[in-house]
């Protein structure tokens, strides 16, 4: 069982293999990669949230954020949850920023800061920082990025975390 619907491991493995081959498709062959993903999606139940999610990823990865946005929304509306649901929110926010709607990206990702923590936390913060920057809120974005970076540093973690807080709260 995969988040959003039943999928067998063979299908998941073939999707992973398709994505592993992504770099084999230069821009002029992007349509071939999308066709590969479409063929895999065709194997899913018609109401599966994984179908629009995978298709959105393919459009997004081949430079078409405008076509990806409605598909990410559809995947989430169909109930895509868990890890892939979080990925969809991150990627949708990035795509919204790319098409000139960063405020929607901020609204979508801000709640993720308080959600359960996982390996996507830094991606949430980086994407949210880009959306904030697009809105002219660079200090907030820089604060998020420094806060995400601080734990990964070999030294100065506390100082960087404090500097990140001070960017948005001078009294901190």
Long-range contacts (C-beta under 8 A, 24 or more apart in sequence): 2-50, 2-84, 3-80, 3-81, 3-82, 3-83, 3-84, 3-85, 4-48, 4-49, 4-50, 4-53, 4-75, 4-78, 4-79, 4-80, 4-81, 4-82, 4-84, 4-85, 5-44, 5-45, 5-47, 5-48, 5-49, 5-50, 6-45, 7-44, 7-48, 7-50, 11-40, 11-43, 11-44, 14-40, 15-40, 15-54, 19-57, 22-61, 25-62, 27-62, 27-63, 30-62, 30-63, 33-58, 33-61, 33-62, 34-58, 34-59, 34-62, 47-78, 48-78, 49-74, 49-75, 49-76, 49-78, 49-79, 49-80, 50-75, 50-80, 50-84, 51-75, 52-78, 53-80, 53-84, 53-87, 53-88, 56-88, 56-91, 56-92, 56-95, 57-91, 60-91, 60-94, 60-95, 65-94, 65-95, 65-96, 65-98, 65-99, 66-95, 66-99, 68-92, 68-95, 69-95, 69-96, 69-99, 83-118, 83-120, 86-112, 86-115, 86-118, 86-120, 86-124, 87-120, 90-120, 90-123, 90-124, 90-127, 93-127, 93-128, 93-131, 94-127, 94-130, 96-131, 97-127, 97-130, 97-131, 97-134, 102-130, 102-131, 102-132, 102-134, 102-135, 103-131, 103-135, 105-131, 106-131, 106-132, 106-135, 121-148, 122-148, 139-167, 139-168, 140-167, 140-168, 142-167, 143-167, 143-168
